[in-house]
Amino acid sequence: MIGKIRRIVLDTLKPMEPNIIEMAKKLSVVDGVSAVNISLVEIDLKVENAKITIEGEDINFDDVESLIQDMGASIHSIDEVVAGKEIIDDAETLQG
């Protein structure tokens, strides 16, 4: 059995439309998703850099990725993934 994805943080580049409200509403109805947070990191003339945090019981990354692409956005990087029976946060280390 494979562990379930509980949280994923994505660095994305998206067009100005759809706006982050519409994008969050669409992502929130993907199977396994219980919450979506989108923050704009940078705004250029035609595109926006957005950080997307998704949490849920069993997030289907393929469905999330496909929907993001359907909205004209691209995933630059996967910055965090939490998988397993519960969500844990990063532990602070001496290295910072």
N, C-alpha and C positions, 0 to 999 in steps of 0.2 A: 504494500500500500504506500502511496506517495503522500507526503505531508501537504496540508492545505495552505495556500497563500492567504495571510491575514491582513497584511499591509504592504502597499507598494508605493514608492515615491518616484515620480517621473519628472525629468527635465524635458520640456517640450517647446517646440516652436510652432506657433499657430497663426493663422491669418486673423485680421481684425474681427471678422465674422466667421462663425458665431461668437458672440461674446462669452465671457466666462460663466455667466449665469446659465445660459442655454447649454453650454458644454457640461457644466456640473449636473444639471437636471437630466440630461441624456445619459451621462455616465452612471448616475445614481440608480438607474433601473436595470443595469446589467446584472445578470444572475450572480449571486454571491456577494454583491456590493451592498454595504449598509450605510456608508458615509463617503462623501467626496469633499475635498477642500482644494480650491484652486487659488493660487496667489500669483499675481503678475510680478515678475522679477525685473523685466525691462520692456519698454515700448519703443519701437522704431516707427518709421512712417507707414509701413505696410504690414508689419508682423509684430507679434508679442511673444516674449519668452515667458512661459508659465510653468510653475511648479505645481504638479498635481499629486495630491496625496489621496489614496483610496484605501478604505478599510472595509473588512467584511469577514464572513465566516469561511468562505471558499471562493476567492476571487479567480475568475477565469481570465487569465492574462491575454489569451488569444482574442477573446471577445472585446476586451478593453482596447487592445492595440488596434484591432480592426475598426472599432467605432471612432477612435481618435483619428485614424487615417481617413475614414469616411468624411470627417468634419474638416479635412484639408490640413490637418496638423501632422507633425512628425515627432517621434520620440528621439531626443538627442542622447539620453542616457537613462539607465535605471539606477537611481541614486540610493535606494534602500529597499530591501525586501525583508519581511518578517513572515516566517512560516512555522507551522506547528499547532499545538493545542491552545496556546494563548499568545497574546502580544507582549513582547518585551521591548523596552527602550534601550538605546545605546548606554553602555556603562561608561562613566567618565574614567579616563586613565591619566597617569602622570604625564604622558606625552602630550596631552591636550586634546 
